[in-house]
Amino acid sequence: MKVTKENLEVNSSAILKMAYSFEDKLLTVKFSSNKTYEFKNVTAEIFYAMKHSDSIGKFFNKNIRWNYKFNPIG
């Protein structure tokens, strides 16, 4: 069975949840402010690095926040 999407609850003061679509290369992040954004063209390698980082919030700020196009959703 092929995994096409992964949903995670996150242990972070800044981020509540994140989801990743492997087919669409789409990272969805729900912040503690309850705002949700989609980040486009995020590679699986970046998603895995974020998922396994010591600080997901710091990783997000350094490697994703301003490096990918994004849209608010919800």
N, CA, C, O and CB atoms as a CASP TS submission, in Angstrom:
PFRMAT TS
TARGET T0000
AUTHOR 0000-0000-0000
METHOD Language model
MODEL 1
PARENT N/A
ATOM      1  N   MET     1       0.848  -1.183   0.000  1.00  0.00           N
ATOM      2  CA  MET     1       0.000   0.000   0.000  1.00  0.00           C
ATOM      3  C   MET     1       0.890   1.241   0.000  1.00  0.00           C
ATOM      4  O   MET     1       1.831   1.342   0.787  1.00  0.00           O
ATOM      5  CB  MET     1      -0.963   0.001   1.227  1.00  0.00           C
ATOM      6  N   LYS     2       0.588   2.162  -0.870  1.00  0.00           N
ATOM      7  CA  LYS     2       1.367   3.387  -1.003  1.00  0.00           C
ATOM      8  C   LYS     2       0.800   4.481  -0.100  1.00  0.00           C
ATOM      9  O   LYS     2      -0.403   4.741  -0.113  1.00  0.00           O
ATOM     10  CB  LYS     2       1.388   3.858  -2.468  1.00  0.00           C
ATOM     11  N   VAL     3       1.665   5.113   0.677  1.00  0.00           N
ATOM     12  CA  VAL     3       1.250   6.239   1.515  1.00  0.00           C
ATOM     13  C   VAL     3       1.220   7.487   0.639  1.00  0.00           C
ATOM     14  O   VAL     3       2.218   7.821   0.000  1.00  0.00           O
ATOM     15  CB  VAL     3       2.215   6.431   2.747  1.00  0.00           C
ATOM     16  N   THR     4       0.092   8.169   0.608  1.00  0.00           N
ATOM     17  CA  THR     4      -0.033   9.370  -0.210  1.00  0.00           C
ATOM     18  C   THR     4      -0.111  10.633   0.622  1.00  0.00           C
ATOM     19  O   THR     4       0.166  11.723   0.121  1.00  0.00           O
ATOM     20  CB  THR     4      -1.246   9.272  -1.088  1.00  0.00           C
ATOM     21  N   LYS     5      -0.491  10.502   1.909  1.00  0.00           N
ATOM     22  CA  LYS     5      -0.611  11.674   2.765  1.00  0.00           C
ATOM     23  C   LYS     5      -0.283  11.274   4.198  1.00  0.00           C
ATOM     24  O   LYS     5      -0.589  10.165   4.636  1.00  0.00           O
ATOM     25  CB  LYS     5      -2.034  12.292   2.673  1.00  0.00           C
ATOM     26  N   GLU     6       0.338  12.189   4.911  1.00  0.00           N
ATOM     27  CA  GLU     6       0.665  11.955   6.312  1.00  0.00           C
ATOM     28  C   GLU     6       0.147  13.122   7.132  1.00  0.00           C
ATOM     29  O   GLU     6       0.393  14.277   6.784  1.00  0.00           O
ATOM     30  CB  GLU     6       2.195  11.770   6.513  1.00  0.00           C
ATOM     31  N   ASN     7      -0.566  12.842   8.215  1.00  0.00           N
ATOM     32  CA  ASN     7      -1.093  13.852   9.126  1.00  0.00           C
ATOM     33  C   ASN     7      -0.446  13.670  10.489  1.00  0.00           C
ATOM     34  O   ASN     7      -0.366  12.553  11.000  1.00  0.00           O
ATOM     35  CB  ASN     7      -2.641  13.763   9.232  1.00  0.00           C
ATOM     36  N   LEU     8       0.017  14.774  11.079  1.00  0.00           N
ATOM     37  CA  LEU     8       0.712  14.698  12.364  1.00  0.00           C
ATOM     38  C   LEU     8       0.230  15.771  13.321  1.00  0.00           C
ATOM     39  O   LEU     8       0.028  16.920  12.929  1.00  0.00           O
ATOM     40  CB  LEU     8       2.214  14.824  12.164  1.00  0.00           C
ATOM     41  N   GLU     9       0.047  15.392  14.578  1.00  0.00           N
ATOM     42  CA  GLU     9      -0.080  16.380  15.637  1.00  0.00           C
ATOM     43  C   GLU     9       1.336  16.640  16.118  1.00  0.00           C
ATOM     44  O   GLU     9       2.123  15.709  16.287  1.00  0.00           O
ATOM     45  CB  GLU     9      -1.035  15.892  16.813  1.00  0.00           C
ATOM     46  N   VAL    10       1.656  17.896  16.338  1.00  0.00           N
ATOM     47  CA  VAL    10       3.039  18.293  16.562  1.00  0.00           C
ATOM     48  C   VAL    10       3.240  18.800  17.982  1.00  0.00           C
ATOM     49  O   VAL    10       2.389  19.502  18.528  1.00  0.00           O
ATOM     50  CB  VAL    10       3.454  19.363  15.559  1.00  0.00           C
ATOM     51  N   ASN    11       4.365  18.440  18.571  1.00  0.00           N
ATOM     52  CA  ASN    11       4.733  18.929  19.890  1.00  0.00           C
ATOM     53  C   ASN    11       5.577  20.185  19.720  1.00  0.00           C
ATOM     54  O   ASN    11       6.806  20.135  19.752  1.00  0.00           O
ATOM     55  CB  ASN    11       5.500  17.844  20.702  1.00  0.00           C
ATOM     56  N   SER    12       4.894  21.309  19.538  1.00  0.00           N
ATOM     57  CA  SER    12       5.571  22.579  19.287  1.00  0.00           C
ATOM     58  C   SER    12       4.713  23.699  19.871  1.00  0.00           C
ATOM     59  O   SER    12       3.485  23.613  19.872  1.00  0.00           O
ATOM     60  CB  SER    12       5.823  22.799  17.753  1.00  0.00           C
ATOM     61  N   SER    13       5.358  24.735  20.359  1.00  0.00           N
ATOM     62  CA  SER    13       4.592  25.867  20.886  1.00  0.00           C
ATOM     63  C   SER    13       4.004  26.713  19.759  1.00  0.00           C
ATOM     64  O   SER    13       3.040  27.448  19.978  1.00  0.00           O
ATOM     65  CB  SER    13       5.478  26.737  21.784  1.00  0.00           C
ATOM     66  N   ALA    14       4.565  26.620  18.568  1.00  0.00           N
ATOM     67  CA  ALA    14       4.106  27.441  17.446  1.00  0.00           C
ATOM     68  C   ALA    14       3.175  26.697  16.489  1.00  0.00           C
ATOM     69  O   ALA    14       2.309  27.312  15.867  1.00  0.00           O
ATOM     70  CB  ALA    14       5.293  27.956  16.682  1.00  0.00           C
ATOM     71  N   ILE    15       3.346  25.387  16.368  1.00  0.00           N
ATOM     72  CA  ILE    15       2.625  24.605  15.365  1.00  0.00           C
ATOM     73  C   ILE    15       1.820  23.504  16.058  1.00  0.00           C
ATOM     74  O   ILE    15       2.349  22.755  16.879  1.00  0.00           O
ATOM     75  CB  ILE    15       3.610  23.995  14.324  1.00  0.00           C
ATOM     76  N   LEU    16       0.531  23.418  15.712  1.00  0.00           N
ATOM     77  CA  LEU    16      -0.337  22.390  16.288  1.00  0.00           C
ATOM     78  C   LEU    16      -0.334  21.109  15.466  1.00  0.00           C
ATOM     79  O   LEU    16      -0.202  20.012  16.009  1.00  0.00           O
ATOM     80  CB  LEU    16      -1.753  22.913  16.409  1.00  0.00           C
ATOM     81  N   LYS    17      -0.482  21.256  14.151  1.00  0.00           N
ATOM     82  CA  LYS    17      -0.600  20.104  13.268  1.00  0.00           C
ATOM     83  C   LYS    17       0.084  20.403  11.945  1.00  0.00           C
ATOM     84  O   LYS    17       0.264  21.558  11.558  1.00  0.00           O
ATOM     85  CB  LYS    17      -2.079  19.731  13.042  1.00  0.00           C
ATOM     86  N   MET    18       0.460  19.327  11.266  1.00  0.00           N
ATOM     87  CA  MET    18       0.929  19.480   9.902  1.00  0.00           C
ATOM     88  C   MET    18       0.531  18.239   9.111  1.00  0.00           C
ATOM     89  O   MET    18       0.385  17.148   9.662  1.00  0.00           O
ATOM     90  CB  MET    18       2.469  19.705   9.858  1.00  0.00           C
ATOM     91  N   ALA    19       0.363  18.430   7.836  1.00  0.00           N
ATOM     92  CA  ALA    19       0.012  17.333   6.938  1.00  0.00           C
ATOM     93  C   ALA    19       0.846  17.497   5.679  1.00  0.00           C
ATOM     94  O   ALA    19       1.190  18.609   5.277  1.00  0.00           O
ATOM     95  CB  ALA    19      -1.530  17.317   6.609  1.00  0.00           C
ATOM     96  N   TYR    20       1.164  16.366   5.067  1.00  0.00           N
ATOM     97  CA  TYR    20       1.956  16.411   3.842  1.00  0.00           C
ATOM     98  C   TYR    20       1.347  15.483   2.805  1.00  0.00           C
ATOM     99  O   TYR    20       1.076  14.315   3.085  1.00  0.00           O
ATOM    100  CB  TYR    20       3.424  16.025   4.119  1.00  0.00           C
ATOM    101  N   SER    21       1.136  16.006   1.616  1.00  0.00           N
ATOM    102  CA  SER    21       0.665  15.217   0.480  1.00  0.00           C
ATOM    103  C   SER    21       1.868  14.903  -0.402  1.00  0.00           C
ATOM    104  O   SER    21       2.457  15.800  -1.004  1.00  0.00           O
ATOM    105  CB  SER    21      -0.451  15.975  -0.327  1.00  0.00           C
ATOM    106  N   PHE    22       2.226  13.630  -0.474  1.00  0.00           N
ATOM    107  CA  PHE    22       3.379  13.209  -1.260  1.00  0.00           C
ATOM    108  C   PHE    22       3.143  13.411  -2.757  1.00  0.00           C
ATOM    109  O   PHE    22       4.069  13.755  -3.491  1.00  0.00           O
ATOM    110  CB  PHE    22       3.702  11.747  -0.975  1.00  0.00           C
ATOM    111  N   GLU    23       1.911  13.198  -3.207  1.00  0.00           N
ATOM    112  CA  GLU    23       1.600  13.350  -4.631  1.00  0.00           C
ATOM    113  C   GLU    23       1.634  14.807  -5.078  1.00  0.00           C
ATOM    114  O   GLU    23       2.087  15.112  -6.181  1.00  0.00           O
ATOM    115  CB  GLU    23       0.235  12.759  -4.931  1.00  0.00           C
ATOM    116  N   ASP    24       1.153  15.707  -4.218  1.00  0.00           N
ATOM    117  CA  ASP    24       1.055  17.128  -4.581  1.00  0.00           C
ATOM    118  C   ASP    24       2.232  17.968  -4.089  1.00  0.00           C
ATOM    119  O   ASP    24       2.346  19.140  -4.446  1.00  0.00           O
ATOM    120  CB  ASP    24      -0.222  17.703  -4.029  1.00  0.00           C
ATOM    121  N   LYS    25       3.115  17.373  -3.268  1.00  0.00           N
ATOM    122  CA  LYS    25       4.216  18.112  -2.627  1.00  0.00           C
ATOM    123  C   LYS    25       3.682  19.329  -1.873  1.00  0.00           C
ATOM    124  O   LYS    25       4.236  20.425  -1.958  1.00  0.00           O
ATOM    125  CB  LYS    25       5.260  18.557  -3.682  1.00  0.00           C
ATOM    126  N   LEU    26       2.597  19.109  -1.137  1.00  0.00           N
ATOM    127  CA  LEU    26       1.895  20.175  -0.442  1.00  0.00           C
ATOM    128  C   LEU    26       1.980  19.955   1.065  1.00  0.00           C
ATOM    129  O   LEU    26       1.535  18.929   1.580  1.00  0.00           O
ATOM    130  CB  LEU    26       0.424  20.248  -0.899  1.00  0.00           C
ATOM    131  N   LEU    27       2.555  20.926   1.763  1.00  0.00           N
ATOM    132  CA  LEU    27       2.661  20.888   3.218  1.00  0.00           C
ATOM    133  C   LEU    27       1.602  21.825   3.791  1.00  0.00           C
ATOM    134  O   LEU    27       1.564  23.008   3.452  1.00  0.00           O
ATOM    135  CB  LEU    27       4.101  21.294   3.701  1.00  0.00           C
ATOM    136  N   THR    28       0.748  21.296   4.655  1.00  0.00           N
ATOM    137  CA  THR    28      -0.274  22.101   5.320  1.00  0.00           C
ATOM    138  C   THR    28       0.118  22.221   6.780  1.00  0.00           C
ATOM    139  O   THR    28       0.386  21.218   7.443  1.00  0.00           O
ATOM    140  CB  THR    28      -1.705  21.471   5.164  1.00  0.00           C
ATOM    141  N   VAL    29       0.151  23.454   7.285  1.00  0.00           N
ATOM    142  CA  VAL    29       0.573  23.705   8.658  1.00  0.00           C
ATOM    143  C   VAL    29      -0.513  24.494   9.378  1.00  0.00           C
ATOM    144  O   VAL    29      -0.951  25.545   8.908  1.00  0.00           O
ATOM    145  CB  VAL    29       1.926  24.468   8.695  1.00  0.00           C
ATOM    146  N   LYS    30      -0.945  23.967  10.537  1.00  0.00           N
ATOM    147  CA  LYS    30      -1.885  24.689  11.404  1.00  0.00           C
ATOM    148  C   LYS    30      -1.102  25.202  12.599  1.00  0.00           C
ATOM    149  O   LYS    30      -0.494  24.428  13.340  1.00  0.00           O
ATOM    150  CB  LYS    30      -3.087  23.772  11.860  1.00  0.00           C
ATOM    151  N   PHE    31      -1.124  26.502  12.775  1.00  0.00           N
ATOM    152  CA  PHE    31      -0.359  27.156  13.834  1.00  0.00           C
ATOM    153  C   PHE    31      -1.166  27.253  15.118  1.00  0.00           C
ATOM    154  O   PHE    31      -2.382  27.065  15.114  1.00  0.00           O
ATOM    155  CB  PHE    31       0.080  28.546  13.390  1.00  0.00           C
ATOM    156  N   SER    32      -0.489  27.543  16.205  1.00  0.00           N
ATOM    157  CA  SER    32      -1.163  27.682  17.495  1.00  0.00           C
ATOM    158  C   SER    32      -2.148  28.851  17.498  1.00  0.00           C
ATOM    159  O   SER    32      -3.013  28.926  18.370  1.00  0.00           O
ATOM    160  CB  SER    32      -0.134  27.869  18.605  1.00  0.00           C
ATOM    161  N   SER    33      -2.025  29.752  16.542  1.00  0.00           N
ATOM    162  CA  SER    33      -2.978  30.859  16.385  1.00  0.00           C
ATOM    163  C   SER    33      -4.264  30.390  15.702  1.00  0.00           C
ATOM    164  O   SER    33      -5.190  31.178  15.505  1.00  0.00           O
ATOM    165  CB  SER    33      -2.339  32.003  15.574  1.00  0.00           C
ATOM    166  N   ASN    34      -4.318  29.100  15.342  1.00  0.00           N
ATOM    167  CA  ASN    34      -5.420  28.469  14.606  1.00  0.00           C
ATOM    168  C   ASN    34      -5.478  28.879  13.143  1.00  0.00           C
ATOM    169  O   ASN    34      -6.446  28.550  12.457  1.00  0.00           O
ATOM    170  CB  ASN    34      -6.728  28.805  15.264  1.00  0.00           C
ATOM    171  N   LYS    35      -4.480  29.580  12.650  1.00  0.00           N
ATOM    172  CA  LYS    35      -4.394  29.888  11.223  1.00  0.00           C
ATOM    173  C   LYS    35      -3.716  28.722  10.522  1.00  0.00           C
ATOM    174  O   LYS    35      -2.786  28.115  11.055  1.00  0.00           O
ATOM    175  CB  LYS    35      -3.616  31.223  10.972  1.00  0.00           C
ATOM    176  N   THR    36      -4.193  28.418   9.323  1.00  0.00           N
ATOM    177  CA  THR    36      -3.668  27.297   8.556  1.00  0.00           C
ATOM    178  C   THR    36      -3.196  27.777   7.201  1.00  0.00           C
ATOM    179  O   THR    36      -3.867  28.576   6.546  1.00  0.00           O
ATOM    180  CB  THR    36      -4.724  26.196   8.398  1.00  0.00           C
ATOM    181  N   TYR    37      -2.033  27.286   6.780  1.00  0.00           N
ATOM    182  CA  TYR    37      -1.455  27.670   5.496  1.00  0.00           C
ATOM    183  C   TYR    37      -1.007  26.426   4.744  1.00  0.00           C
ATOM    184  O   TYR    37      -0.625  25.421   5.343  1.00  0.00           O
ATOM    185  CB  TYR    37      -0.269  28.642   5.693  1.00  0.00           C
ATOM    186  N   GLU    38      -1.062  26.514   3.421  1.00  0.00           N
ATOM    187  CA  GLU    38      -0.533  25.478   2.541  1.00  0.00           C
ATOM    188  C   GLU    38       0.743  26.005   1.894  1.00  0.00           C
ATOM    189  O   GLU    38       0.772  27.124   1.381  1.00  0.00           O
ATOM    190  CB  GLU    38      -1.584  25.059   1.459  1.00  0.00           C
ATOM    191  N   PHE    39       1.788  25.198   1.922  1.00  0.00           N
ATOM    192  CA  PHE    39       3.072  25.540   1.320  1.00  0.00           C
ATOM    193  C   PHE    39       3.297  24.616   0.137  1.00  0.00           C
ATOM    194  O   PHE    39       3.232  23.394   0.271  1.00  0.00           O
ATOM    195  CB  PHE    39       4.242  25.428   2.354  1.00  0.00           C
ATOM    196  N   LYS    40       3.562  25.207  -1.028  1.00  0.00           N
ATOM    197  CA  LYS    40       3.620  24.460  -2.284  1.00  0.00           C
ATOM    198  C   LYS    40       5.036  24.027  -2.652  1.00  0.00           C
ATOM    199  O   LYS    40       6.014  24.701  -2.325  1.00  0.00           O
ATOM    200  CB  LYS    40       3.043  25.294  -3.401  1.00  0.00           C
ATOM    201  N   ASN    41       5.124  22.886  -3.338  1.00  0.00           N
ATOM    202  CA  ASN    41       6.377  22.343  -3.873  1.00  0.00           C
ATOM    203  C   ASN    41       7.417  22.028  -2.802  1.00  0.00           C
ATOM    204  O   ASN    41       8.617  22.178  -3.028  1.00  0.00           O
ATOM    205  CB  ASN    41       6.963  23.311  -4.854  1.00  0.00           C
ATOM    206  N   VAL    42       6.950  21.591  -1.642  1.00  0.00           N
ATOM    207  CA  VAL    42       7.844  21.163  -0.570  1.00  0.00           C
ATOM    208  C   VAL    42       8.216  19.694  -0.836  1.00  0.00           C
ATOM    209  O   VAL    42       7.335  18.845  -0.981  1.00  0.00           O
ATOM    210  CB  VAL    42       7.167  21.343   0.855  1.00  0.00           C
ATOM    211  N   THR    43       9.488  19.408  -0.898  1.00  0.00           N
ATOM    212  CA  THR    43       9.914  18.038  -1.196  1.00  0.00           C
ATOM    213  C   THR    43       9.684  17.137   0.022  1.00  0.00           C
ATOM    214  O   THR    43       9.595  17.604   1.157  1.00  0.00           O
ATOM    215  CB  THR    43      11.410  18.010  -1.615  1.00  0.00           C
ATOM    216  N   ALA    44       9.592  15.850  -0.248  1.00  0.00           N
ATOM    217  CA  ALA    44       9.451  14.872   0.835  1.00  0.00           C
ATOM    218  C   ALA    44      10.657  14.926   1.770  1.00  0.00           C
ATOM    219  O   ALA    44      10.514  14.725   2.977  1.00  0.00           O
ATOM    220  CB  ALA    44       9.286  13.448   0.261  1.00  0.00           C
ATOM    221  N   GLU    45      11.836  15.195   1.225  1.00  0.00           N
ATOM    222  CA  GLU    45      13.045  15.287   2.053  1.00  0.00           C
ATOM    223  C   GLU    45      12.936  16.421   3.075  1.00  0.00           C
ATOM    224  O   GLU    45      13.326  16.261   4.232  1.00  0.00           O
ATOM    225  CB  GLU    45      14.284  15.497   1.166  1.00  0.00           C
ATOM    226  N   ILE    46      12.410  17.556   2.644  1.00  0.00           N
ATOM    227  CA  ILE    46      12.226  18.683   3.565  1.00  0.00           C
ATOM    228  C   ILE    46      11.179  18.334   4.620  1.00  0.00           C
ATOM    229  O   ILE    46      11.357  18.631   5.801  1.00  0.00           O
ATOM    230  CB  ILE    46      11.806  19.961   2.792  1.00  0.00           C
ATOM    231  N   PHE    47      10.086  17.700   4.187  1.00  0.00           N
ATOM    232  CA  PHE    47       9.054  17.289   5.141  1.00  0.00           C
ATOM    233  C   PHE    47       9.636  16.347   6.191  1.00  0.00           C
ATOM    234  O   PHE    47       9.409  16.544   7.384  1.00  0.00           O
ATOM    235  CB  PHE    47       7.882  16.609   4.410  1.00  0.00           C
ATOM    236  N   TYR    48      10.381  15.329   5.767  1.00  0.00           N
ATOM    237  CA  TYR    48      10.973  14.383   6.714  1.00  0.00           C
ATOM    238  C   TYR    48      11.978  15.074   7.640  1.00  0.00           C
ATOM    239  O   TYR    48      12.032  14.772   8.832  1.00  0.00           O
ATOM    240  CB  TYR    48      11.658  13.236   5.958  1.00  0.00           C
ATOM    241  N   ALA    49      12.762  15.987   7.105  1.00  0.00           N
ATOM    242  CA  ALA    49      13.726  16.720   7.934  1.00  0.00           C
ATOM    243  C   ALA    49      12.998  17.544   8.996  1.00  0.00           C
ATOM    244  O   ALA    49      13.432  17.602  10.147  1.00  0.00           O
ATOM    245  CB  ALA    49      14.613  17.640   7.057  1.00  0.00           C
ATOM    246  N   MET    50      11.898  18.176   8.611  1.00  0.00           N
ATOM    247  CA  MET    50      11.114  18.959   9.563  1.00  0.00           C
ATOM    248  C   MET    50      10.497  18.038  10.617  1.00  0.00           C
ATOM    249  O   MET    50      10.554  18.320  11.814  1.00  0.00           O
ATOM    250  CB  MET    50      10.010  19.763   8.832  1.00  0.00           C
ATOM    251  N   LYS    51       9.913  16.945  10.159  1.00  0.00           N
ATOM    252  CA  LYS    51       9.247  15.986  11.046  1.00  0.00           C
ATOM    253  C   LYS    51      10.209  15.446  12.104  1.00  0.00           C
ATOM    254  O   LYS    51       9.808  15.224  13.246  1.00  0.00           O
ATOM    255  CB  LYS    51       8.661  14.824  10.230  1.00  0.00           C
ATOM    256  N   HIS    52      11.468  15.235  11.737  1.00  0.00           N
ATOM    257  CA  HIS    52      12.439  14.638  12.648  1.00  0.00           C
ATOM    258  C   HIS    52      13.394  15.647  13.288  1.00  0.00           C
ATOM    259  O   HIS    52      14.359  15.257  13.945  1.00  0.00           O
ATOM    260  CB  HIS    52      13.233  13.608  11.917  1.00  0.00           C
ATOM    261  N   SER    53      13.129  16.930  13.099  1.00  0.00           N
ATOM    262  CA  SER    53      14.029  17.942  13.675  1.00  0.00           C
ATOM    263  C   SER    53      13.814  18.060  15.184  1.00  0.00           C
ATOM    264  O   SER    53      12.764  17.685  15.706  1.00  0.00           O
ATOM    265  CB  SER    53      13.806  19.316  12.997  1.00  0.00           C
ATOM    266  N   ASP    54      14.823  18.585  15.871  1.00  0.00           N
ATOM    267  CA  ASP    54      14.722  18.803  17.320  1.00  0.00           C
ATOM    268  C   ASP    54      13.686  19.857  17.651  1.00  0.00           C
ATOM    269  O   ASP    54      13.011  19.766  18.676  1.00  0.00           O
ATOM    270  CB  ASP    54      16.074  19.212  17.896  1.00  0.00           C
ATOM    271  N   SER    55      13.553  20.855  16.794  1.00  0.00           N
ATOM    272  CA  SER    55      12.570  21.914  16.981  1.00  0.00           C
ATOM    273  C   SER    55      11.852  22.151  15.654  1.00  0.00           C
ATOM    274  O   SER    55      12.414  22.725  14.722  1.00  0.00           O
ATOM    275  CB  SER    55      13.244  23.226  17.498  1.00  0.00           C
ATOM    276  N   ILE    56      10.623  21.705  15.590  1.00  0.00           N
ATOM    277  CA  ILE    56       9.852  21.848  14.351  1.00  0.00           C
ATOM    278  C   ILE    56       9.622  23.319  14.031  1.00  0.00           C
ATOM    279  O   ILE    56       9.701  23.717  12.868  1.00  0.00           O
ATOM    280  CB  ILE    56       8.504  21.112  14.462  1.00  0.00           C
ATOM    281  N   GLY    57       9.340  24.130  15.041  1.00  0.00           N
ATOM    282  CA  GLY    57       9.119  25.561  14.821  1.00  0.00           C
ATOM    283  C   GLY    57      10.357  26.253  14.269  1.00  0.00           C
ATOM    284  O   GLY    57      10.258  27.051  13.337  1.00  0.00           O
ATOM    285  N   LYS    58      11.522  25.957  14.836  1.00  0.00           N
ATOM    286  CA  LYS    58      12.767  26.563  14.345  1.00  0.00           C
ATOM    287  C   LYS    58      13.077  26.092  12.925  1.00  0.00           C
ATOM    288  O   LYS    58      13.492  26.882  12.078  1.00  0.00           O
ATOM    289  CB  LYS    58      13.943  26.220  15.284  1.00  0.00           C
ATOM    290  N   PHE    59      12.872  24.804  12.674  1.00  0.00           N
ATOM    291  CA  PHE    59      13.102  24.279  11.328  1.00  0.00           C
ATOM    292  C   PHE    59      12.183  24.976  10.333  1.00  0.00           C
ATOM    293  O   PHE    59      12.615  25.375   9.252  1.00  0.00           O
ATOM    294  CB  PHE    59      12.878  22.751  11.289  1.00  0.00           C
ATOM    295  N   PHE    60      10.924  25.120  10.700  1.00  0.00           N
ATOM    296  CA  PHE    60       9.954  25.778   9.830  1.00  0.00           C
ATOM    297  C   PHE    60      10.405  27.206   9.520  1.00  0.00           C
ATOM    298  O   PHE    60      10.433  27.612   8.358  1.00  0.00           O
ATOM    299  CB  PHE    60       8.556  25.785  10.484  1.00  0.00           C
ATOM    300  N   ASN    61      10.755  27.957  10.549  1.00  0.00           N
ATOM    301  CA  ASN    61      11.156  29.358  10.345  1.00  0.00           C
ATOM    302  C   ASN    61      12.394  29.485   9.470  1.00  0.00           C
ATOM    303  O   ASN    61      12.477  30.395   8.645  1.00  0.00           O
ATOM    304  CB  ASN    61      11.413  30.028  11.682  1.00  0.00           C
ATOM    305  N   LYS    62      13.347  28.592   9.639  1.00  0.00           N
ATOM    306  CA  LYS    62      14.608  28.681   8.896  1.00  0.00           C
ATOM    307  C   LYS    62      14.493  28.155   7.465  1.00  0.00           C
ATOM    308  O   LYS    62      15.091  28.721   6.550  1.00  0.00           O
ATOM    309  CB  LYS    62      15.687  27.916   9.628  1.00  0.00           C
ATOM    310  N   ASN    63      13.729  27.079   7.266  1.00  0.00           N
ATOM    311  CA  ASN    63      13.771  26.374   5.990  1.00  0.00           C
ATOM    312  C   ASN    63      12.505  26.444   5.135  1.00  0.00           C
ATOM    313  O   ASN    63      12.552  26.135   3.944  1.00  0.00           O
ATOM    314  CB  ASN    63      14.076  24.974   6.245  1.00  0.00           C
ATOM    315  N   ILE    64      11.383  26.841   5.720  1.00  0.00           N
ATOM    316  CA  ILE    64      10.133  26.794   4.963  1.00  0.00           C
ATOM    317  C   ILE    64       9.446  28.146   4.850  1.00  0.00           C
ATOM    318  O   ILE    64       9.040  28.540   3.757  1.00  0.00           O
ATOM    319  CB  ILE    64       9.194  25.815   5.597  1.00  0.00           C
ATOM    320  N   ARG    65       9.311  28.853   5.943  1.00  0.00           N
ATOM    321  CA  ARG    65       8.448  30.050   6.019  1.00  0.00           C
ATOM    322  C   ARG    65       8.561  30.961   4.795  1.00  0.00           C
ATOM    323  O   ARG    65       7.538  31.240   4.170  1.00  0.00           O
ATOM    324  CB  ARG    65       8.791  30.847   7.260  1.00  0.00           C
ATOM    325  N   TRP    66       9.712  31.423   4.435  1.00  0.00           N
ATOM    326  CA  TRP    66       9.841  32.378   3.329  1.00  0.00           C
ATOM    327  C   TRP    66      10.461  31.751   2.082  1.00  0.00           C
ATOM    328  O   TRP    66      10.775  32.464   1.129  1.00  0.00           O
ATOM    329  CB  TRP    66      10.676  33.565   3.768  1.00  0.00           C
ATOM    330  N   ASN    67      10.642  30.442   2.073  1.00  0.00           N
ATOM    331  CA  ASN    67      11.283  29.770   0.946  1.00  0.00           C
ATOM    332  C   ASN    67      10.306  29.101   0.003  1.00  0.00           C
ATOM    333  O   ASN    67      10.703  28.626  -1.061  1.00  0.00           O
ATOM    334  CB  ASN    67      12.246  28.755   1.448  1.00  0.00           C
ATOM    335  N   TYR    68       9.031  29.054   0.370  1.00  0.00           N
ATOM    336  CA  TYR    68       8.013  28.408  -0.463  1.00  0.00           C
ATOM    337  C   TYR    68       6.798  29.305  -0.610  1.00  0.00           C
ATOM    338  O   TYR    68       6.446  30.047   0.306  1.00  0.00           O
ATOM    339  CB  TYR    68       7.601  27.054   0.132  1.00  0.00           C
ATOM    340  N   LYS    69       6.163  29.232  -1.767  1.00  0.00           N
ATOM    341  CA  LYS    69       4.907  29.955  -1.957  1.00  0.00           C
ATOM    342  C   LYS    69       3.860  29.337  -1.041  1.00  0.00           C
ATOM    343  O   LYS    69       3.836  28.124  -0.833  1.00  0.00           O
ATOM    344  CB  LYS    69       4.442  29.915  -3.453  1.00  0.00           C
ATOM    345  N   PHE    70       2.993  30.192  -0.496  1.00  0.00           N
ATOM    346  CA  PHE    70       1.985  29.685   0.437  1.00  0.00           C
ATOM    347  C   PHE    70       0.676  30.429   0.274  1.00  0.00           C
ATOM    348  O   PHE    70       0.624  31.537  -0.259  1.00  0.00           O
ATOM    349  CB  PHE    70       2.476  29.802   1.879  1.00  0.00           C
ATOM    350  N   ASN    71      -0.381  29.785   0.752  1.00  0.00           N
ATOM    351  CA  ASN    71      -1.729  30.361   0.739  1.00  0.00           C
ATOM    352  C   ASN    71      -2.399  30.064   2.056  1.00  0.00           C
ATOM    353  O   ASN    71      -2.268  28.962   2.587  1.00  0.00           O
ATOM    354  CB  ASN    71      -2.571  29.809  -0.439  1.00  0.00           C
ATOM    355  N   PRO    72      -3.131  31.054   2.603  1.00  0.00           N
ATOM    356  CA  PRO    72      -3.947  30.747   3.791  1.00  0.00           C
ATOM    357  C   PRO    72      -5.135  29.905   3.361  1.00  0.00           C
ATOM    358  O   PRO    72      -5.650  30.064   2.254  1.00  0.00           O
ATOM    359  CB  PRO    72      -4.426  32.054   4.510  1.00  0.00           C
ATOM    360  N   ILE    73      -5.566  29.015   4.233  1.00  0.00           N
ATOM    361  CA  ILE    73      -6.769  28.228   3.956  1.00  0.00           C
ATOM    362  C   ILE    73      -7.684  28.273   5.172  1.00  0.00           C
ATOM    363  O   ILE    73      -7.265  28.637   6.271  1.00  0.00           O
ATOM    364  CB  ILE    73      -6.406  26.757   3.592  1.00  0.00           C
ATOM    365  N   GLY    74      -8.918  27.902   4.959  1.00  0.00           N
ATOM    366  CA  GLY    74      -9.860  27.810   6.059  1.00  0.00           C
ATOM    367  C   GLY    74     -10.645  29.029   6.332  1.00  0.00           C
ATOM    368  O   GLY    74     -11.468  29.041   7.247  1.00  0.00           O
TER
END
